[in-house]
Amino acid sequence: MLRARATSDGLDAVTVQALDELDVPGDDQLLELAAYAKGEAAEAQAVGQVIHDLTVRKSGHTRRVEAIHAYILERFSGARIRDGRSVIRTQHNPPKVVIDDSDALPRECMRHIPEKLEPDKKEISARLKAGALVTGAHLKQTARLVIE
C-alpha cells in the first residue's frame, strides 16, 4: 500500500507520480485511495480525541495546583520554609495598575482602540439568497467529496 505524503497544497509530486504509475484500473485506484483516506480521517479523529483528553487532564492538574497554592498561601506565615524537596517563600510581583474610575483618568492616560469591522457572512448570505445585490460579495456553490 502506498503511503501518501501531503503538502499544504495537496499530495506531493512523488506521491502523485507513484499513483499515476500504479498498474491499477482508475476506479480501483480511486477506491483504494478512498479507503486510505478513511483510515487517515479515523487517525485524525483519534489524535483529536487524545488531544482533547490530554487538555482535560492538563486543566485538572492546573486547577489542583492553583487550589494547593491558594491553600498554602492562606496558611503561610511568610517566613521561608524548606526541606529536601521544596522551598516555600513569597516573592513580590511587579506592581500592577488598578483602575478605580476610568472616567476620572486624564485624557493622555487613555488610548484609542478603533472598532473592528469585519464582514457579517450570515447577513450577506441572507441578503444574497433573498435576491439582493451585495456589492463586493457573491454566493459560490462548491462541492465536497464524501467517502463512506
C-alpha positions in Angstrom: 0.0 0.0 0.0 1.2 3.4 -0.9 1.9 5.8 2.0 0.8 9.2 0.7 2.7 12.3 1.6 0.8 15.6 1.7 1.9 19.2 1.4 -0.1 22.2 2.2 -1.2 22.3 -1.4 -2.2 18.6 -1.7 -0.3 15.4 -2.4 3.4 15.9 -3.1 4.8 15.3 -6.6 6.4 12.0 -5.7 3.1 10.5 -4.4 1.2 11.7 -7.5 3.8 10.2 -9.8 3.7 6.9 -7.9 -0.1 6.9 -8.1 0.0 7.6 -11.8 2.5 4.7 -12.3 0.4 2.1 -10.4 -0.9 -0.7 -12.6 -4.5 -0.5 -11.2 -7.6 0.4 -13.1 -8.8 4.0 -12.5 -11.8 3.3 -10.3 -10.0 0.6 -8.3 -7.2 3.1 -7.7 -9.7 5.8 -6.5 -11.5 3.3 -4.2 -8.1 2.2 -2.8 -7.3 5.9 -2.1 -10.7 6.4 -0.6 -10.1 3.6 1.8 -6.8 5.1 2.7 -8.4 8.5 3.2 -11.0 6.9 5.6 -8.1 5.5 7.6 -6.4 8.8 7.7 -9.6 10.5 8.8 -10.1 7.9 11.6 -6.5 8.5 12.7 -7.0 12.3 12.7 -10.1 11.8 14.8 -8.3 9.6 17.2 -5.5 12.1 17.5 -8.1 14.8 18.1 -9.6 12.7 20.9 -6.2 12.2 22.5 -5.6 16.0 22.4 -9.0 16.6 24.0 -8.3 14.0 26.7 -4.9 15.5 27.5 -6.3 19.0 27.5 -8.9 17.9 30.1 -6.2 16.2 32.2 -4.0 19.3 32.0 -6.9 21.5 33.1 -7.5 19.2 36.1 -3.8 19.3 37.1 -3.7 23.1 36.7 -6.8 23.6 38.9 -5.4 21.3 41.6 -2.0 23.2 41.6 -3.8 26.5 41.9 -6.0 25.2 44.7 -3.0 23.9 46.6 -1.1 27.2 46.1 -4.1 29.1 47.5 -4.4 26.7 50.4 -0.7 27.1 51.2 -0.7 30.9 50.8 -3.7 31.2 53.3 -1.7 29.3 55.9 1.8 30.6 55.2 3.4 32.8 57.8 5.8 34.5 55.3 9.0 33.0 56.8 10.9 30.8 54.4 10.2 27.0 54.9 12.5 24.4 53.3 13.2 20.7 53.4 15.0 18.4 50.9 12.1 18.5 48.4 10.8 22.1 48.4 11.3 25.7 49.4 8.3 27.8 50.2 8.7 31.6 50.2 6.9 34.6 48.8 8.2 36.9 46.1 6.8 40.3 45.2 5.3 40.6 41.8 5.8 43.8 39.7 3.2 46.4 40.7 0.1 46.3 38.6 -2.2 49.2 37.7 -5.6 49.0 39.2 -8.2 51.3 37.6 -10.6 52.7 40.2 -12.5 55.0 38.0 -11.7 55.2 34.3 -13.8 58.3 33.8 -11.6 60.2 36.3 -8.3 59.5 34.4 -6.6 62.2 32.4 -7.2 62.0 28.7 -3.5 61.5 28.0 -3.7 58.3 30.1 -6.3 56.8 27.7 -5.7 55.1 24.4 -8.0 54.9 21.5 -8.9 51.4 20.3 -10.7 51.7 17.0 -13.7 49.5 16.4 -13.1 46.5 14.2 -15.3 46.0 11.2 -15.5 42.6 9.5 -17.9 41.1 7.0 -21.0 39.5 8.6 -21.3 36.5 6.4 -24.6 35.4 7.8 -26.2 38.7 6.9 -24.6 38.8 3.5 -25.7 35.2 2.8 -29.3 36.0 3.8 -29.4 39.1 1.6 -27.9 37.3 -1.4 -30.2 34.3 -1.0 -33.1 36.7 -0.9 -32.0 38.1 -4.3 -30.5 41.3 -3.2 -27.3 42.7 -4.7 -24.5 43.0 -2.2 -21.6 44.8 -3.8 -18.3 43.1 -3.0 -19.7 39.7 -2.3 -21.3 36.7 -4.1 -22.5 33.2 -3.4 -20.3 30.4 -4.7 -21.5 26.8 -4.8 -18.9 24.3 -4.0 -18.8 20.5 -3.7 -17.1 18.2 -1.2 -16.0 14.7 -1.6 -18.0 12.2 0.5 -16.3 8.8 1.3 -18.5 6.4 3.2 
